[in-house]
Amino acid sequence: MRIETDGVRERFKHVMAKKPSDPNDVVAGQAYVQAYVAFIHYVERLYEAAKHSAHGHFPEVAAGGAHK
């Protein structure tokens, strides 16, 4: 299975670009947190999609087994 690395990298770059240089800049901090939360939700959705098999697919046959 191919991991969606381009999407993860682009979203991570976006988060890091939002990271405020001034710890007292509340508005910039809020924008950073908003970008961070969106990134985490994206990665969680990828993880959930990757750990579950697709609907309609048959389970794998054990090594040496045959279909009946």
mmCIF file of the N, C-alpha and C atoms, coordinates in Angstrom:
data_MODEL
# 
_entry.id   MODEL 
# 
loop_
_atom_site.group_PDB 
_atom_site.id 
_atom_site.type_symbol 
_atom_site.label_atom_id 
_atom_site.label_alt_id 
_atom_site.label_comp_id 
_atom_site.label_asym_id 
_atom_site.label_entity_id 
_atom_site.label_seq_id 
_atom_site.pdbx_PDB_ins_code 
_atom_site.Cartn_x 
_atom_site.Cartn_y 
_atom_site.Cartn_z 
_atom_site.occupancy 
_atom_site.B_iso_or_equiv 
_atom_site.pdbx_formal_charge 
_atom_site.auth_seq_id 
_atom_site.auth_comp_id 
_atom_site.auth_asym_id 
_atom_site.auth_atom_id 
_atom_site.pdbx_PDB_model_num 
ATOM 1   N N  . MET A 1 1  ? 0.841   -1.173  0.000  1.00 0.00 ? 1  MET A N  1 
ATOM 2   C CA . MET A 1 1  ? 0.000   0.000   0.000  1.00 0.00 ? 1  MET A CA 1 
ATOM 3   C C  . MET A 1 1  ? 0.893   1.245   0.000  1.00 0.00 ? 1  MET A C  1 
ATOM 4   N N  . ARG A 1 2  ? 0.597   2.191   -0.857 1.00 0.00 ? 2  ARG A N  1 
ATOM 5   C CA . ARG A 1 2  ? 1.364   3.431   -0.954 1.00 0.00 ? 2  ARG A CA 1 
ATOM 6   C C  . ARG A 1 2  ? 0.859   4.420   0.089  1.00 0.00 ? 2  ARG A C  1 
ATOM 7   N N  . ILE A 1 3  ? 1.779   4.972   0.842  1.00 0.00 ? 3  ILE A N  1 
ATOM 8   C CA . ILE A 1 3  ? 1.417   5.972   1.839  1.00 0.00 ? 3  ILE A CA 1 
ATOM 9   C C  . ILE A 1 3  ? 1.339   7.329   1.157  1.00 0.00 ? 3  ILE A C  1 
ATOM 10  N N  . GLU A 1 4  ? 0.382   8.119   1.537  1.00 0.00 ? 4  GLU A N  1 
ATOM 11  C CA . GLU A 1 4  ? 0.170   9.446   0.957  1.00 0.00 ? 4  GLU A CA 1 
ATOM 12  C C  . GLU A 1 4  ? 1.199   10.419  1.527  1.00 0.00 ? 4  GLU A C  1 
ATOM 13  N N  . THR A 1 5  ? 2.463   10.249  1.111  1.00 0.00 ? 5  THR A N  1 
ATOM 14  C CA . THR A 1 5  ? 3.538   11.065  1.679  1.00 0.00 ? 5  THR A CA 1 
ATOM 15  C C  . THR A 1 5  ? 3.497   12.505  1.187  1.00 0.00 ? 5  THR A C  1 
ATOM 16  N N  . ASP A 1 6  ? 3.125   12.732  -0.056 1.00 0.00 ? 6  ASP A N  1 
ATOM 17  C CA . ASP A 1 6  ? 3.090   14.105  -0.574 1.00 0.00 ? 6  ASP A CA 1 
ATOM 18  C C  . ASP A 1 6  ? 2.080   14.948  0.195  1.00 0.00 ? 6  ASP A C  1 
ATOM 19  N N  . GLY A 1 7  ? 0.918   14.409  0.429  1.00 0.00 ? 7  GLY A N  1 
ATOM 20  C CA . GLY A 1 7  ? -0.107  15.132  1.171  1.00 0.00 ? 7  GLY A CA 1 
ATOM 21  C C  . GLY A 1 7  ? 0.317   15.412  2.606  1.00 0.00 ? 7  GLY A C  1 
ATOM 22  N N  . VAL A 1 8  ? 0.966   14.442  3.232  1.00 0.00 ? 8  VAL A N  1 
ATOM 23  C CA . VAL A 1 8  ? 1.439   14.624  4.604  1.00 0.00 ? 8  VAL A CA 1 
ATOM 24  C C  . VAL A 1 8  ? 2.519   15.694  4.638  1.00 0.00 ? 8  VAL A C  1 
ATOM 25  N N  . ARG A 1 9  ? 3.456   15.612  3.725  1.00 0.00 ? 9  ARG A N  1 
ATOM 26  C CA . ARG A 1 9  ? 4.548   16.601  3.701  1.00 0.00 ? 9  ARG A CA 1 
ATOM 27  C C  . ARG A 1 9  ? 4.030   18.016  3.466  1.00 0.00 ? 9  ARG A C  1 
ATOM 28  N N  . GLU A 1 10 ? 3.139   18.170  2.512  1.00 0.00 ? 10 GLU A N  1 
ATOM 29  C CA . GLU A 1 10 ? 2.608   19.506  2.216  1.00 0.00 ? 10 GLU A CA 1 
ATOM 30  C C  . GLU A 1 10 ? 1.850   20.082  3.410  1.00 0.00 ? 10 GLU A C  1 
ATOM 31  N N  . ARG A 1 11 ? 1.053   19.253  4.047  1.00 0.00 ? 11 ARG A N  1 
ATOM 32  C CA . ARG A 1 11 ? 0.298   19.733  5.199  1.00 0.00 ? 11 ARG A CA 1 
ATOM 33  C C  . ARG A 1 11 ? 1.216   20.041  6.383  1.00 0.00 ? 11 ARG A C  1 
ATOM 34  N N  . PHE A 1 12 ? 2.270   19.238  6.539  1.00 0.00 ? 12 PHE A N  1 
ATOM 35  C CA . PHE A 1 12 ? 3.227   19.510  7.610  1.00 0.00 ? 12 PHE A CA 1 
ATOM 36  C C  . PHE A 1 12 ? 3.965   20.828  7.349  1.00 0.00 ? 12 PHE A C  1 
ATOM 37  N N  . LYS A 1 13 ? 4.349   21.059  6.110  1.00 0.00 ? 13 LYS A N  1 
ATOM 38  C CA . LYS A 1 13 ? 5.001   22.335  5.761  1.00 0.00 ? 13 LYS A CA 1 
ATOM 39  C C  . LYS A 1 13 ? 4.079   23.510  6.078  1.00 0.00 ? 13 LYS A C  1 
ATOM 40  N N  . HIS A 1 14 ? 2.798   23.337  5.786  1.00 0.00 ? 14 HIS A N  1 
ATOM 41  C CA . HIS A 1 14 ? 1.823   24.388  6.072  1.00 0.00 ? 14 HIS A CA 1 
ATOM 42  C C  . HIS A 1 14 ? 1.760   24.667  7.581  1.00 0.00 ? 14 HIS A C  1 
ATOM 43  N N  . VAL A 1 15 ? 1.746   23.604  8.382  1.00 0.00 ? 15 VAL A N  1 
ATOM 44  C CA . VAL A 1 15 ? 1.720   23.767  9.841  1.00 0.00 ? 15 VAL A CA 1 
ATOM 45  C C  . VAL A 1 15 ? 2.965   24.511  10.306 1.00 0.00 ? 15 VAL A C  1 
ATOM 46  N N  . MET A 1 16 ? 4.123   24.100  9.826  1.00 0.00 ? 16 MET A N  1 
ATOM 47  C CA . MET A 1 16 ? 5.367   24.725  10.276 1.00 0.00 ? 16 MET A CA 1 
ATOM 48  C C  . MET A 1 16 ? 5.455   26.184  9.831  1.00 0.00 ? 16 MET A C  1 
ATOM 49  N N  . ALA A 1 17 ? 4.876   26.505  8.692  1.00 0.00 ? 17 ALA A N  1 
ATOM 50  C CA . ALA A 1 17 ? 4.873   27.896  8.226  1.00 0.00 ? 17 ALA A CA 1 
ATOM 51  C C  . ALA A 1 17 ? 4.000   28.770  9.123  1.00 0.00 ? 17 ALA A C  1 
ATOM 52  N N  . LYS A 1 18 ? 3.016   28.168  9.772  1.00 0.00 ? 18 LYS A N  1 
ATOM 53  C CA . LYS A 1 18 ? 2.114   28.913  10.657 1.00 0.00 ? 18 LYS A CA 1 
ATOM 54  C C  . LYS A 1 18 ? 2.686   29.084  12.062 1.00 0.00 ? 18 LYS A C  1 
ATOM 55  N N  . LYS A 1 19 ? 3.756   28.355  12.381 1.00 0.00 ? 19 LYS A N  1 
ATOM 56  C CA . LYS A 1 19 ? 4.313   28.414  13.730 1.00 0.00 ? 19 LYS A CA 1 
ATOM 57  C C  . LYS A 1 19 ? 4.801   29.834  14.021 1.00 0.00 ? 19 LYS A C  1 
ATOM 58  N N  . PRO A 1 20 ? 4.265   30.448  15.067 1.00 0.00 ? 20 PRO A N  1 
ATOM 59  C CA . PRO A 1 20 ? 4.619   31.844  15.345 1.00 0.00 ? 20 PRO A CA 1 
ATOM 60  C C  . PRO A 1 20 ? 6.036   31.979  15.903 1.00 0.00 ? 20 PRO A C  1 
ATOM 61  N N  . SER A 1 21 ? 6.704   33.059  15.510 1.00 0.00 ? 21 SER A N  1 
ATOM 62  C CA . SER A 1 21 ? 8.039   33.322  16.043 1.00 0.00 ? 21 SER A CA 1 
ATOM 63  C C  . SER A 1 21 ? 7.947   34.058  17.379 1.00 0.00 ? 21 SER A C  1 
ATOM 64  N N  . ASP A 1 22 ? 6.839   34.747  17.613 1.00 0.00 ? 22 ASP A N  1 
ATOM 65  C CA . ASP A 1 22 ? 6.624   35.476  18.857 1.00 0.00 ? 22 ASP A CA 1 
ATOM 66  C C  . ASP A 1 22 ? 5.647   34.687  19.735 1.00 0.00 ? 22 ASP A C  1 
ATOM 67  N N  . PRO A 1 23 ? 6.098   34.170  20.876 1.00 0.00 ? 23 PRO A N  1 
ATOM 68  C CA . PRO A 1 23 ? 5.205   33.376  21.726 1.00 0.00 ? 23 PRO A CA 1 
ATOM 69  C C  . PRO A 1 23 ? 4.048   34.187  22.317 1.00 0.00 ? 23 PRO A C  1 
ATOM 70  N N  . ASN A 1 24 ? 4.105   35.497  22.210 1.00 0.00 ? 24 ASN A N  1 
ATOM 71  C CA . ASN A 1 24 ? 3.037   36.353  22.743 1.00 0.00 ? 24 ASN A CA 1 
ATOM 72  C C  . ASN A 1 24 ? 2.006   36.744  21.689 1.00 0.00 ? 24 ASN A C  1 
ATOM 73  N N  . ASP A 1 25 ? 2.192   36.295  20.449 1.00 0.00 ? 25 ASP A N  1 
ATOM 74  C CA . ASP A 1 25 ? 1.265   36.607  19.359 1.00 0.00 ? 25 ASP A CA 1 
ATOM 75  C C  . ASP A 1 25 ? 0.113   35.603  19.386 1.00 0.00 ? 25 ASP A C  1 
ATOM 76  N N  . VAL A 1 26 ? -0.965  35.986  20.042 1.00 0.00 ? 26 VAL A N  1 
ATOM 77  C CA . VAL A 1 26 ? -2.098  35.082  20.241 1.00 0.00 ? 26 VAL A CA 1 
ATOM 78  C C  . VAL A 1 26 ? -2.769  34.719  18.922 1.00 0.00 ? 26 VAL A C  1 
ATOM 79  N N  . VAL A 1 27 ? -2.946  35.665  18.046 1.00 0.00 ? 27 VAL A N  1 
ATOM 80  C CA . VAL A 1 27 ? -3.616  35.414  16.761 1.00 0.00 ? 27 VAL A CA 1 
ATOM 81  C C  . VAL A 1 27 ? -2.802  34.414  15.933 1.00 0.00 ? 27 VAL A C  1 
ATOM 82  N N  . ALA A 1 28 ? -1.484  34.606  15.882 1.00 0.00 ? 28 ALA A N  1 
ATOM 83  C CA . ALA A 1 28 ? -0.621  33.669  15.142 1.00 0.00 ? 28 ALA A CA 1 
ATOM 84  C C  . ALA A 1 28 ? -0.643  32.296  15.808 1.00 0.00 ? 28 ALA A C  1 
ATOM 85  N N  . GLY A 1 29 ? -0.685  32.266  17.127 1.00 0.00 ? 29 GLY A N  1 
ATOM 86  C CA . GLY A 1 29 ? -0.761  30.997  17.845 1.00 0.00 ? 29 GLY A CA 1 
ATOM 87  C C  . GLY A 1 29 ? -2.040  30.244  17.538 1.00 0.00 ? 29 GLY A C  1 
ATOM 88  N N  . GLN A 1 30 ? -3.134  30.971  17.440 1.00 0.00 ? 30 GLN A N  1 
ATOM 89  C CA . GLN A 1 30 ? -4.416  30.336  17.098 1.00 0.00 ? 30 GLN A CA 1 
ATOM 90  C C  . GLN A 1 30 ? -4.402  29.777  15.686 1.00 0.00 ? 30 GLN A C  1 
ATOM 91  N N  . ALA A 1 31 ? -3.800  30.506  14.754 1.00 0.00 ? 31 ALA A N  1 
ATOM 92  C CA . ALA A 1 31 ? -3.699  30.019  13.368 1.00 0.00 ? 31 ALA A CA 1 
ATOM 93  C C  . ALA A 1 31 ? -2.840  28.757  13.313 1.00 0.00 ? 31 ALA A C  1 
ATOM 94  N N  . TYR A 1 32 ? -1.772  28.736  14.110 1.00 0.00 ? 32 TYR A N  1 
ATOM 95  C CA . TYR A 1 32 ? -0.897  27.565  14.166 1.00 0.00 ? 32 TYR A CA 1 
ATOM 96  C C  . TYR A 1 32 ? -1.654  26.356  14.708 1.00 0.00 ? 32 TYR A C  1 
ATOM 97  N N  . VAL A 1 33 ? -2.388  26.547  15.791 1.00 0.00 ? 33 VAL A N  1 
ATOM 98  C CA . VAL A 1 33 ? -3.144  25.441  16.384 1.00 0.00 ? 33 VAL A CA 1 
ATOM 99  C C  . VAL A 1 33 ? -4.201  24.936  15.406 1.00 0.00 ? 33 VAL A C  1 
ATOM 100 N N  . GLN A 1 34 ? -4.860  25.834  14.710 1.00 0.00 ? 34 GLN A N  1 
ATOM 101 C CA . GLN A 1 34 ? -5.871  25.427  13.727 1.00 0.00 ? 34 GLN A CA 1 
ATOM 102 C C  . GLN A 1 34 ? -5.232  24.575  12.625 1.00 0.00 ? 34 GLN A C  1 
ATOM 103 N N  . ALA A 1 35 ? -4.074  24.993  12.126 1.00 0.00 ? 35 ALA A N  1 
ATOM 104 C CA . ALA A 1 35 ? -3.374  24.229  11.090 1.00 0.00 ? 35 ALA A CA 1 
ATOM 105 C C  . ALA A 1 35 ? -2.900  22.884  11.642 1.00 0.00 ? 35 ALA A C  1 
ATOM 106 N N  . TYR A 1 36 ? -2.421  22.876  12.880 1.00 0.00 ? 36 TYR A N  1 
ATOM 107 C CA . TYR A 1 36 ? -1.934  21.646  13.517 1.00 0.00 ? 36 TYR A CA 1 
ATOM 108 C C  . TYR A 1 36 ? -3.069  20.635  13.679 1.00 0.00 ? 36 TYR A C  1 
ATOM 109 N N  . VAL A 1 37 ? -4.218  21.097  14.148 1.00 0.00 ? 37 VAL A N  1 
ATOM 110 C CA . VAL A 1 37 ? -5.361  20.206  14.351 1.00 0.00 ? 37 VAL A CA 1 
ATOM 111 C C  . VAL A 1 37 ? -5.822  19.621  13.012 1.00 0.00 ? 37 VAL A C  1 
ATOM 112 N N  . ALA A 1 38 ? -5.872  20.436  11.969 1.00 0.00 ? 38 ALA A N  1 
ATOM 113 C CA . ALA A 1 38 ? -6.261  19.941  10.645 1.00 0.00 ? 38 ALA A CA 1 
ATOM 114 C C  . ALA A 1 38 ? -5.271  18.880  10.162 1.00 0.00 ? 38 ALA A C  1 
ATOM 115 N N  . PHE A 1 39 ? -3.981  19.099  10.406 1.00 0.00 ? 39 PHE A N  1 
ATOM 116 C CA . PHE A 1 39 ? -2.943  18.132  10.022 1.00 0.00 ? 39 PHE A CA 1 
ATOM 117 C C  . PHE A 1 39 ? -3.141  16.810  10.757 1.00 0.00 ? 39 PHE A C  1 
ATOM 118 N N  . ILE A 1 40 ? -3.347  16.879  12.060 1.00 0.00 ? 40 ILE A N  1 
ATOM 119 C CA . ILE A 1 40 ? -3.519  15.661  12.858 1.00 0.00 ? 40 ILE A CA 1 
ATOM 120 C C  . ILE A 1 40 ? -4.753  14.883  12.401 1.00 0.00 ? 40 ILE A C  1 
ATOM 121 N N  . HIS A 1 41 ? -5.836  15.572  12.123 1.00 0.00 ? 41 HIS A N  1 
ATOM 122 C CA . HIS A 1 41 ? -7.045  14.886  11.645 1.00 0.00 ? 41 HIS A CA 1 
ATOM 123 C C  . HIS A 1 41 ? -6.788  14.207  10.295 1.00 0.00 ? 41 HIS A C  1 
ATOM 124 N N  . TYR A 1 42 ? -6.036  14.855  9.427  1.00 0.00 ? 42 TYR A N  1 
ATOM 125 C CA . TYR A 1 42 ? -5.691  14.264  8.124  1.00 0.00 ? 42 TYR A CA 1 
ATOM 126 C C  . TYR A 1 42 ? -4.901  12.974  8.319  1.00 0.00 ? 42 TYR A C  1 
ATOM 127 N N  . VAL A 1 43 ? -3.894  13.021  9.170  1.00 0.00 ? 43 VAL A N  1 
ATOM 128 C CA . VAL A 1 43 ? -3.060  11.837  9.412  1.00 0.00 ? 43 VAL A CA 1 
ATOM 129 C C  . VAL A 1 43 ? -3.873  10.730  10.072 1.00 0.00 ? 43 VAL A C  1 
ATOM 130 N N  . GLU A 1 44 ? -4.755  11.087  10.989 1.00 0.00 ? 44 GLU A N  1 
ATOM 131 C CA . GLU A 1 44 ? -5.624  10.077  11.611 1.00 0.00 ? 44 GLU A CA 1 
ATOM 132 C C  . GLU A 1 44 ? -6.511  9.391   10.582 1.00 0.00 ? 44 GLU A C  1 
ATOM 133 N N  . ARG A 1 45 ? -7.060  10.161  9.634  1.00 0.00 ? 45 ARG A N  1 
ATOM 134 C CA . ARG A 1 45 ? -7.899  9.556   8.586  1.00 0.00 ? 45 ARG A CA 1 
ATOM 135 C C  . ARG A 1 45 ? -7.088  8.607   7.714  1.00 0.00 ? 45 ARG A C  1 
ATOM 136 N N  . LEU A 1 46 ? -5.855  8.977   7.396  1.00 0.00 ? 46 LEU A N  1 
ATOM 137 C CA . LEU A 1 46 ? -4.989  8.075   6.625  1.00 0.00 ? 46 LEU A CA 1 
ATOM 138 C C  . LEU A 1 46 ? -4.723  6.787   7.400  1.00 0.00 ? 46 LEU A C  1 
ATOM 139 N N  . TYR A 1 47 ? -4.434  6.931   8.673  1.00 0.00 ? 47 TYR A N  1 
ATOM 140 C CA . TYR A 1 47 ? -4.166  5.759   9.512  1.00 0.00 ? 47 TYR A CA 1 
ATOM 141 C C  . TYR A 1 47 ? -5.384  4.836   9.562  1.00 0.00 ? 47 TYR A C  1 
ATOM 142 N N  . GLU A 1 48 ? -6.550  5.405   9.793  1.00 0.00 ? 48 GLU A N  1 
ATOM 143 C CA . GLU A 1 48 ? -7.773  4.597   9.864  1.00 0.00 ? 48 GLU A CA 1 
ATOM 144 C C  . GLU A 1 48 ? -8.040  3.884   8.539  1.00 0.00 ? 48 GLU A C  1 
ATOM 145 N N  . ALA A 1 49 ? -7.829  4.581   7.430  1.00 0.00 ? 49 ALA A N  1 
ATOM 146 C CA . ALA A 1 49 ? -8.044  3.970   6.115  1.00 0.00 ? 49 ALA A CA 1 
ATOM 147 C C  . ALA A 1 49 ? -7.049  2.842   5.861  1.00 0.00 ? 49 ALA A C  1 
ATOM 148 N N  . ALA A 1 50 ? -5.836  2.999   6.329  1.00 0.00 ? 50 ALA A N  1 
ATOM 149 C CA . ALA A 1 50 ? -4.788  2.004   6.080  1.00 0.00 ? 50 ALA A CA 1 
ATOM 150 C C  . ALA A 1 50 ? -4.950  0.753   6.942  1.00 0.00 ? 50 ALA A C  1 
ATOM 151 N N  . LYS A 1 51 ? -5.521  0.883   8.115  1.00 0.00 ? 51 LYS A N  1 
ATOM 152 C CA . LYS A 1 51 ? -5.579  -0.277  9.010  1.00 0.00 ? 51 LYS A CA 1 
ATOM 153 C C  . LYS A 1 51 ? -6.789  -1.172  8.759  1.00 0.00 ? 51 LYS A C  1 
ATOM 154 N N  . HIS A 1 52 ? -7.752  -0.713  7.982  1.00 0.00 ? 52 HIS A N  1 
ATOM 155 C CA . HIS A 1 52 ? -8.939  -1.519  7.692  1.00 0.00 ? 52 HIS A CA 1 
ATOM 156 C C  . HIS A 1 52 ? -8.899  -1.997  6.245  1.00 0.00 ? 52 HIS A C  1 
ATOM 157 N N  . SER A 1 53 ? -9.336  -3.241  6.038  1.00 0.00 ? 53 SER A N  1 
ATOM 158 C CA . SER A 1 53 ? -9.389  -3.746  4.677  1.00 0.00 ? 53 SER A CA 1 
ATOM 159 C C  . SER A 1 53 ? -10.565 -3.118  3.936  1.00 0.00 ? 53 SER A C  1 
ATOM 160 N N  . ALA A 1 54 ? -10.460 -3.086  2.640  1.00 0.00 ? 54 ALA A N  1 
ATOM 161 C CA . ALA A 1 54 ? -11.519 -2.516  1.815  1.00 0.00 ? 54 ALA A CA 1 
ATOM 162 C C  . ALA A 1 54 ? -12.733 -3.445  1.825  1.00 0.00 ? 54 ALA A C  1 
ATOM 163 N N  . HIS A 1 55 ? -13.921 -2.882  1.749  1.00 0.00 ? 55 HIS A N  1 
ATOM 164 C CA . HIS A 1 55 ? -15.144 -3.678  1.722  1.00 0.00 ? 55 HIS A CA 1 
ATOM 165 C C  . HIS A 1 55 ? -15.199 -4.502  0.448  1.00 0.00 ? 55 HIS A C  1 
ATOM 166 N N  . GLY A 1 56 ? -15.666 -5.729  0.570  1.00 0.00 ? 56 GLY A N  1 
ATOM 167 C CA . GLY A 1 56 ? -15.834 -6.583  -0.586 1.00 0.00 ? 56 GLY A CA 1 
ATOM 168 C C  . GLY A 1 56 ? -14.616 -7.418  -0.922 1.00 0.00 ? 56 GLY A C  1 
ATOM 169 N N  . HIS A 1 57 ? -13.542 -7.244  -0.180 1.00 0.00 ? 57 HIS A N  1 
ATOM 170 C CA . HIS A 1 57 ? -12.357 -8.054  -0.433 1.00 0.00 ? 57 HIS A CA 1 
ATOM 171 C C  . HIS A 1 57 ? -12.408 -9.286  0.449  1.00 0.00 ? 57 HIS A C  1 
ATOM 172 N N  . PHE A 1 58 ? -11.849 -10.352 -0.067 1.00 0.00 ? 58 PHE A N  1 
ATOM 173 C CA . PHE A 1 58 ? -11.846 -11.600 0.676  1.00 0.00 ? 58 PHE A CA 1 
ATOM 174 C C  . PHE A 1 58 ? -10.623 -11.663 1.583  1.00 0.00 ? 58 PHE A C  1 
ATOM 175 N N  . PRO A 1 59 ? -10.723 -12.346 2.699  1.00 0.00 ? 59 PRO A N  1 
ATOM 176 C CA . PRO A 1 59 ? -9.572  -12.471 3.590  1.00 0.00 ? 59 PRO A CA 1 
ATOM 177 C C  . PRO A 1 59 ? -8.441  -13.229 2.897  1.00 0.00 ? 59 PRO A C  1 
ATOM 178 N N  . GLU A 1 60 ? -7.229  -12.937 3.318  1.00 0.00 ? 60 GLU A N  1 
ATOM 179 C CA . GLU A 1 60 ? -6.067  -13.612 2.747  1.00 0.00 ? 60 GLU A CA 1 
ATOM 180 C C  . GLU A 1 60 ? -6.100  -15.090 3.108  1.00 0.00 ? 60 GLU A C  1 
ATOM 181 N N  . VAL A 1 61 ? -5.614  -15.920 2.205  1.00 0.00 ? 61 VAL A N  1 
ATOM 182 C CA . VAL A 1 61 ? -5.511  -17.355 2.451  1.00 0.00 ? 61 VAL A CA 1 
ATOM 183 C C  . VAL A 1 61 ? -4.154  -17.608 3.100  1.00 0.00 ? 61 VAL A C  1 
ATOM 184 N N  . ALA A 1 62 ? -4.125  -18.452 4.124  1.00 0.00 ? 62 ALA A N  1 
ATOM 185 C CA . ALA A 1 62 ? -2.880  -18.763 4.817  1.00 0.00 ? 62 ALA A CA 1 
ATOM 186 C C  . ALA A 1 62 ? -1.886  -19.362 3.826  1.00 0.00 ? 62 ALA A C  1 
ATOM 187 N N  . ALA A 1 63 ? -0.614  -19.165 4.097  1.00 0.00 ? 63 ALA A N  1 
ATOM 188 C CA . ALA A 1 63 ? 0.443   -19.701 3.231  1.00 0.00 ? 63 ALA A CA 1 
ATOM 189 C C  . ALA A 1 63 ? 0.256   -21.211 3.047  1.00 0.00 ? 63 ALA A C  1 
ATOM 190 N N  . GLY A 1 64 ? 0.324   -21.657 1.834  1.00 0.00 ? 64 GLY A N  1 
ATOM 191 C CA . GLY A 1 64 ? 0.167   -23.071 1.533  1.00 0.00 ? 64 GLY A CA 1 
ATOM 192 C C  . GLY A 1 64 ? -1.298  -23.499 1.390  1.00 0.00 ? 64 GLY A C  1 
ATOM 193 N N  . GLY A 1 65 ? -2.211  -22.627 1.716  1.00 0.00 ? 65 GLY A N  1 
ATOM 194 C CA . GLY A 1 65 ? -3.637  -22.952 1.614  1.00 0.00 ? 65 GLY A CA 1 
ATOM 195 C C  . GLY A 1 65 ? -4.119  -22.738 0.178  1.00 0.00 ? 65 GLY A C  1 
ATOM 196 N N  . ALA A 1 66 ? -5.267  -23.265 -0.104 1.00 0.00 ? 66 ALA A N  1 
ATOM 197 C CA . ALA A 1 66 ? -5.834  -23.116 -1.446 1.00 0.00 ? 66 ALA A CA 1 
ATOM 198 C C  . ALA A 1 66 ? -7.292  -22.666 -1.317 1.00 0.00 ? 66 ALA A C  1 
ATOM 199 N N  . HIS A 1 67 ? -7.763  -21.972 -2.324 1.00 0.00 ? 67 HIS A N  1 
ATOM 200 C CA . HIS A 1 67 ? -9.166  -21.575 -2.355 1.00 0.00 ? 67 HIS A CA 1 
ATOM 201 C C  . HIS A 1 67 ? -10.026 -22.778 -2.649 1.00 0.00 ? 67 HIS A C  1 
ATOM 202 N N  . LYS A 1 68 ? -11.166 -22.822 -2.069 1.00 0.00 ? 68 LYS A N  1 
ATOM 203 C CA . LYS A 1 68 ? -12.084 -23.935 -2.333 1.00 0.00 ? 68 LYS A CA 1 
ATOM 204 C C  . LYS A 1 68 ? -13.177 -23.492 -3.257 1.00 0.00 ? 68 LYS A C  1 
# 
